[in-house]
Amino acid sequence: MVLTTVDLSSLERRYRTNLINSIGGFKSLVLVGTKSSEGKENLSLFSSLVHIGADPALCGMVVRPNTEGQNTLGNILATGVYTINHVQAEFIEKAHQTSAKYPEGVSEFEAVGLTPEYVEGIAAPFVKESIIHFACELVERIPIEFNQTHFIIGKITQVMVPDSLVGPDGFIDLESAGTLTCSGLDSYHATTRVIRLPYAKP
């Protein structure tokens, strides 16, 4: 298969979406928990989380939609706080269901049967079922005008990981945690480490 820009634009919409979403390879899979200024909880599945830096600890993600209501984008902009929660196989169906377009103000926690959990000093809800999670504060929003999305940069303010999963050098054993990854929009995968190599030097 060889496709040019013209070919891509002429593809059936769902086919093109699946093709382009999967061609980049495996992606991080997380649930993002937020809460509106009015106290409404929100939970959404994301596959765009990326590491930005470790000092300071920063991560980023692409957020849709462009409208700012009681949704992930609107809640982050209004409160400046959100949580990132890893997804395990035990609740993957529920996590997937959070991607449905529920009416504004409906709690995805309640709709899919996941449990909000709060930690003192953090206004946004965590996912109780998740084994690894962390909290973020909004640092910067970068509008991407070309496709009307937003790149959200957050500072990691609190990390919660079981001691048994953290090695002496700080490396987190994601396989033992059962953290899932994804390809495309709806294909979920467990992982197997091939090898861990030492820091590369010339």
C-alpha atoms as one frame of an Amber mdcrd trajectory, in Angstrom:
protein
   0.000   0.000   0.000   1.292   3.435  -0.987  -0.941   6.418  -0.244  -0.327
  10.062  -1.135  -1.936  13.081   0.524  -4.597  13.045  -2.178  -5.210   9.320
  -1.629  -5.579   9.814   2.129  -8.087  12.610   1.717 -10.231  10.457  -0.573
 -10.439   7.481   1.810 -13.678   6.657   3.597 -13.649   8.621   6.872 -13.669
   5.706   9.357 -11.095   3.748   7.334  -8.778   6.772   7.236  -9.248   7.363
  10.973  -8.305   3.770  11.821  -5.336   3.805   9.462  -3.801   7.044  10.735
  -4.519   6.300  14.391  -2.719   2.965  14.211   0.210   3.829  11.934   2.082
   5.622  14.723   2.416   2.436  16.780   1.536   1.678  20.374   0.503   4.546
  22.646   0.087   5.228  26.343  -3.406   4.506  27.603  -4.701   6.510  30.579
  -7.893   7.711  32.187  -7.962  11.444  32.933 -10.043  12.468  35.927 -11.352
  16.009  36.351 -14.005  17.891  38.286 -15.882  20.993  37.177 -16.172  24.203
  39.170 -19.748  23.096  39.888 -18.544  19.812  41.391 -19.401  17.511  38.458
 -16.935  14.640  37.987 -15.609  13.701  34.545 -13.535  10.755  33.315 -12.100
  10.315  29.818  -9.844   7.825  28.061  -6.733   9.250  26.371  -3.998   7.768
  24.197  -1.995  10.949  23.602  -0.049  11.233  26.881   3.646  12.027  26.361
   6.629  12.635  28.628   8.007  16.178  28.360  10.599  16.369  31.126  11.686
  14.967  34.485  13.059  18.125  36.108  10.602  19.684  36.448   8.303  16.685
  36.047   6.076  17.480  33.067   3.735  15.574  30.781   1.563  16.619  27.883
  -1.509  15.414  26.026  -3.653  16.396  23.076  -7.216  17.258  24.084 -10.414
  17.460  22.098 -12.986  18.984  21.748 -12.411  22.647  21.079 -15.474  23.678
  23.090 -14.919  24.396  26.775 -17.790  22.975  28.790 -18.027  20.496  31.661
 -15.624  18.177  29.898 -11.938  17.346  30.266 -10.713  20.501  28.538 -13.179
  22.831  30.241 -12.577  21.342  33.683  -8.784  21.533  33.379  -8.929  25.149
  32.258 -11.400  26.060  35.021  -9.697  24.310  37.925  -6.114  23.740  36.755
  -6.064  20.236  38.270  -6.447  16.736  36.819  -5.378  13.147  37.456  -3.748
  10.542  35.220  -4.653   6.899  35.904  -3.174   3.781  34.303  -5.584   1.220
  32.865  -5.507  -2.491  33.724  -7.257  -5.414  32.025  -9.661  -5.860  34.930
 -11.572  -2.715  33.969 -10.670  -2.132  30.301 -14.290  -2.402  29.114 -15.356
   0.272  31.586 -12.407   2.467  30.624 -13.279   2.117  26.938 -16.890   3.079
  27.626 -15.792   6.470  29.028 -15.007   7.488  25.439 -18.742   7.535  24.662
 -20.233  11.002  24.202 -22.303  11.351  27.356 -24.338  14.540  27.859 -22.527
  17.402  29.578 -22.688  17.079  33.342 -23.057  13.273  33.330 -20.380  11.567
  35.435 -18.563   8.885  33.447 -17.546   7.363  36.790 -21.195   6.623  37.511
 -22.099   5.796  33.909 -19.466   3.061  33.513 -19.139   1.865  37.124 -15.687
   3.114  38.103 -14.966   4.577  41.540 -13.802   8.165  42.136 -11.198   8.465
  44.889  -9.961  11.676  46.467  -6.639  12.528  48.094  -6.267  15.429  50.486
  -5.137  18.591  48.739  -6.096  17.418  45.235  -9.470  18.556  43.929  -9.680
  16.159  40.970 -10.785  12.529  41.373  -8.485   9.544  40.886  -9.707   6.157
  39.641  -9.710   3.855  42.660  -9.394   0.734  40.497  -6.165   1.997  38.911
  -2.874   0.690  40.306  -0.666   3.595  39.186  -1.825   7.201  39.152  -0.561
  10.748  39.505  -1.904  14.284  39.793  -1.120  17.233  37.542  -1.491  20.997
  37.617  -2.002  22.874  34.372   1.133  24.709  33.255   0.291  25.707  29.705
  -2.337  25.265  27.018  -1.145  25.440  23.427  -3.973  25.750  20.868  -3.320
  23.792  17.677  -5.208  25.906  15.172  -4.696  23.538  12.239  -7.152  20.942
  13.579  -8.744  22.837  16.494  -7.202  20.710  19.249  -5.187  21.709  22.316
  -1.891  20.509  23.724  -2.129  20.534  27.506   1.091  20.619  29.541   0.876
  19.605  33.178   3.281  19.608  36.102   3.216  16.330  38.019   2.457  17.205
  41.643   1.849  13.820  43.286   2.703  10.249  42.299   1.148   7.122  43.776
   2.774   3.802  42.886   2.942   0.596  44.967   6.425   0.180  46.485   6.673
  -3.325  45.035   6.608  -1.931  41.490   9.465   0.572  41.897  13.042  -0.643
  41.410  16.130   0.612  43.281  16.861   3.025  40.400  13.276   4.387  40.297
  12.221   2.370  37.247   8.541   1.348  37.412   7.703  -2.226  36.386   4.671
  -1.625  34.184   4.353  -5.287  33.188   3.920  -6.335  36.807   1.404  -3.517
  37.259  -0.611  -4.847  34.331  -0.607  -1.450  32.625  -2.202  -1.704  29.182
  -1.334   0.130  25.993  -3.320   0.694  22.815  -3.106   0.942  19.055  -5.592
   2.796  16.946  -8.766   3.873  18.705 -10.049   0.632  20.167  -7.375  -2.090
  20.240  -5.894  -2.735  23.691  -2.716  -4.669  24.457  -0.695  -6.137  27.293
   3.090  -5.805  26.983   6.157  -8.002  27.335   9.578  -6.488  27.874  12.148
  -7.578  25.297  15.199  -6.093  27.021  16.278  -3.170  29.197  19.591  -1.702
  28.068  22.093   0.512  29.895  22.345   4.243  29.225  23.901   4.638  25.775
  27.259   6.453  25.491  29.523   7.030  22.469
